[in-house]
Amino acid sequence: MTVKKEITEKKTYAKKCSICSASFEAGHWMNATCSVICKSEMENRRRERANSRKRKNTRIGKAPTIRPQIYDHPLHRMWREVRKRTSEKGRQRRAEYATATLADEWSDYRSFYAWGIDQWFEGAVLDKDLKVWRNTHYGPDTCLLLSQKANLAIMKRTRGKLLEGVQAGGRRFGAQVRVGDRRVLLGYFDTEIEAHHAYCDAKAEYLYNLAGGETPEARLWLGFHADYYRLHLIEPSEGWHGWE
């Protein structure tokens, strides 16, 4: 009983605000004259104590980690995508990457960055098929940077029994070429080979125009690609064979 009585008496003692020294009864926070100002000041002091504890707990002598700027470049995202494609999971996930491989020197992002930064431009994409037909190896000798339009222009798509760029149009054959995201109808012809040649001429002209806005290396390879179309050297059954 004595202990309980002492505790009760302690609760009834008057207290003072640590900011303005105003008295208030136990159980009541503060009186009306100091509550707003004092609460704000005490909140500031609480934050300062918390920050002081954080600074005190920080390990002394450990330099802060600084992320190099090269990892904020879009090339880093491009490199991570290539690593994903050539990983074991990536090869199992998609059939076109089943045999994809990565050059040893590109296993380090800094090497990939050093290769790509010299030819980098805004909106560039990585291409592995322009230099080597049906290439599955990602490396500095087989890849280059292209614009999105140029990459789509050289992309081979599945087609039926007709020649590339040819579609059936009743008793005649239509020729159409893809320009960016749209298809342009070139006309109708009496034979399939005539429609195919019209397509090749239009494709070559489109590639020549695209090459003007590319890097010097990409401009060279796109020019070779366009020459194959212009000279009608495309094999009807398999498409472009590359530069052997």
C-alpha positions in Angstrom: 0.0 0.0 0.0 2.9 2.3 0.8 4.5 1.9 -2.6 1.2 2.5 -4.4 0.7 5.6 -2.4 4.1 7.0 -3.4 3.5 6.4 -7.1 0.2 8.1 -6.9 1.8 11.1 -5.2 4.5 11.3 -7.9 1.9 11.6 -10.6 0.3 14.6 -8.9 3.6 16.6 -8.8 3.6 19.7 -10.9 6.0 19.7 -13.9 7.6 22.5 -15.9 8.0 22.9 -19.6 11.6 22.5 -20.7 11.3 25.3 -23.2 9.4 28.1 -21.4 9.4 26.7 -17.8 5.7 27.1 -17.6 4.1 24.8 -14.9 1.5 22.2 -15.7 -0.1 19.3 -14.0 1.1 15.8 -14.5 -1.0 14.1 -17.2 -1.4 17.3 -19.1 1.0 18.1 -21.9 1.3 21.9 -21.6 -0.8 24.9 -20.8 -2.5 26.9 -23.6 0.1 29.7 -23.6 3.1 27.6 -24.5 1.8 24.5 -26.3 2.2 25.6 -29.9 5.6 27.2 -29.7 7.0 24.6 -27.3 5.8 21.6 -29.2 7.4 22.9 -32.3 10.7 23.5 -30.6 10.7 20.1 -28.9 10.0 18.4 -32.2 13.1 20.2 -33.6 15.2 19.0 -30.7 13.9 15.5 -31.1 15.0 15.5 -34.8 18.4 16.9 -33.9 19.0 14.2 -31.3 17.9 11.5 -33.9 20.3 13.0 -36.5 23.1 13.2 -33.9 22.6 9.5 -33.1 22.8 8.6 -36.9 26.0 10.6 -37.3 27.5 8.9 -34.2 26.6 5.4 -35.4 28.1 6.1 -38.9 31.3 4.1 -39.3 34.2 6.5 -39.2 36.9 6.3 -41.9 34.6 4.6 -44.5 34.5 6.7 -47.7 31.0 7.2 -49.2 30.1 5.1 -52.2 30.0 7.2 -55.4 28.3 5.7 -58.4 30.3 6.4 -61.6 28.5 8.4 -64.2 29.0 5.7 -66.8 26.4 3.6 -65.0 23.8 6.3 -65.6 24.3 6.2 -69.3 21.7 4.4 -71.6 24.5 2.1 -72.7 24.3 0.4 -69.3 20.7 -0.5 -69.9 21.7 -1.8 -73.3 24.5 -3.9 -71.9 22.2 -5.4 -69.2 19.7 -6.4 -71.9 22.5 -8.2 -73.9 23.6 -10.0 -70.7 20.1 -11.1 -70.1 19.7 -12.4 -73.7 22.9 -14.4 -73.5 22.3 -15.8 -70.0 21.1 -19.3 -69.5 17.6 -18.2 -68.6 17.5 -15.8 -71.6 18.4 -18.6 -74.1 15.7 -20.8 -72.7 13.1 -18.1 -72.6 13.2 -17.2 -76.3 14.0 -19.4 -79.3 15.8 -16.7 -81.3 18.3 -16.4 -78.4 18.8 -20.2 -78.0 22.4 -20.0 -79.3 23.2 -16.4 -78.3 26.7 -15.9 -76.9 28.6 -12.9 -75.5 32.2 -11.9 -76.1 34.5 -12.3 -73.1 35.5 -8.7 -73.2 31.9 -7.5 -73.0 31.3 -9.4 -69.8 32.7 -6.2 -68.2 30.5 -3.2 -68.7 33.5 -0.8 -68.8 34.7 -2.5 -72.0 31.3 -2.3 -73.5 31.0 1.4 -72.6 34.4 2.2 -74.1 33.3 0.5 -77.4 29.8 2.1 -77.5 30.5 5.7 -76.3 32.6 6.5 -79.5 29.6 5.8 -81.7 26.8 6.7 -79.4 23.9 9.0 -80.4 20.5 9.6 -78.9 18.1 6.8 -79.7 20.7 4.3 -80.8 20.0 0.6 -80.6 22.4 -2.4 -80.7 22.3 -4.5 -83.9 24.1 -7.8 -84.5 22.7 -8.8 -87.9 23.9 -6.1 -90.3 27.5 -7.2 -90.4 27.0 -11.0 -90.2 23.8 -12.6 -91.5 22.0 -14.7 -88.9 24.6 -13.8 -86.3 24.1 -15.0 -82.7 27.3 -13.7 -81.2 27.4 -10.3 -79.4 30.8 -8.7 -79.6 32.7 -5.6 -80.9 33.5 -7.4 -84.2 29.9 -8.3 -85.0 27.7 -5.5 -83.6 27.2 -1.8 -84.2 24.8 0.9 -83.2 22.0 1.9 -85.5 18.9 4.1 -85.3 15.6 2.5 -84.6 14.4 3.1 -88.2 17.5 1.5 -89.7 17.2 -1.5 -87.4 13.6 -2.1 -88.4 14.5 -1.7 -92.1 17.0 -4.6 -92.1 14.9 -6.8 -89.9 13.8 -10.0 -91.7 10.2 -11.0 -91.2 8.5 -14.3 -91.8 6.7 -14.4 -95.2 4.8 -16.9 -97.3 5.7 -18.7 -100.5 6.0 -15.4 -102.5 9.2 -13.5 -103.0 10.2 -10.8 -100.5 8.1 -7.7 -100.8 5.5 -9.4 -103.0 1.8 -10.0 -102.2 -0.9 -11.8 -104.1 -3.4 -9.4 -105.9 -5.8 -11.6 -107.8 -4.2 -12.5 -111.1 -1.4 -9.9 -110.6 1.3 -9.4 -108.0 1.5 -6.4 -105.7 4.8 -4.9 -104.5 5.0 -3.1 -101.2 7.8 -1.8 -99.0 7.9 -0.9 -95.3 8.9 2.7 -94.7 9.2 3.2 -90.9 6.0 2.0 -89.3 3.9 2.0 -92.5 3.7 0.0 -95.7 3.8 1.7 -99.1 2.2 0.0 -102.1 4.4 0.3 -105.1 1.9 -1.1 -107.6 0.7 -4.3 -109.3 2.7 -6.3 -111.9 2.1 -9.1 -114.3 4.8 -11.4 -112.9 6.1 -12.1 -109.4 9.7 -11.4 -110.4 8.7 -7.9 -111.7 7.0 -7.1 -108.4 10.0 -8.4 -106.5 12.4 -6.2 -108.5 10.3 -3.1 -107.9 10.4 -3.9 -104.2 14.2 -4.3 -104.3 14.7 -0.9 -106.0 12.4 0.9 -103.5 14.1 -0.9 -100.6 17.6 0.1 -101.9 16.5 3.7 -102.2 15.1 3.7 -98.7 18.3 2.2 -97.2 20.4 4.8 -99.0 18.4 7.6 -97.5 18.6 6.1 -94.0 22.4 5.6 -94.3 22.9 9.4 -94.5 21.9 9.8 -90.8 23.9 6.9 -89.4 27.4 6.6 -88.0 30.2 6.2 -90.5 30.5 2.4 -89.9 26.7 1.9 -90.0 26.5 4.0 -93.2 29.1 1.8 -94.9 27.2 -1.5 -94.0 23.8 0.0 -94.9 25.3 1.0 -98.3 26.5 -2.6 -98.9 23.1 -3.8 -97.9 21.3 -1.4 -100.3 23.7 -2.4 -103.1 22.6 -6.0 -102.8 19.0 -4.9 -103.2 19.7 -2.6 -106.1 21.6 -5.3 -108.0 18.7 -7.8 -107.3 21.1 -10.2 -105.5 18.6 -11.3 -102.9 18.0 -15.0 -102.9 14.2 -15.6 -103.2 14.2 -18.5 -100.8 16.4 -17.3 -98.0 16.7 -13.5 -98.3 19.9 -11.6 -97.9 23.0 -13.9 -97.4 25.4 -11.4 -95.8 28.7 -10.3 -97.1 30.6 -13.5 -97.7 
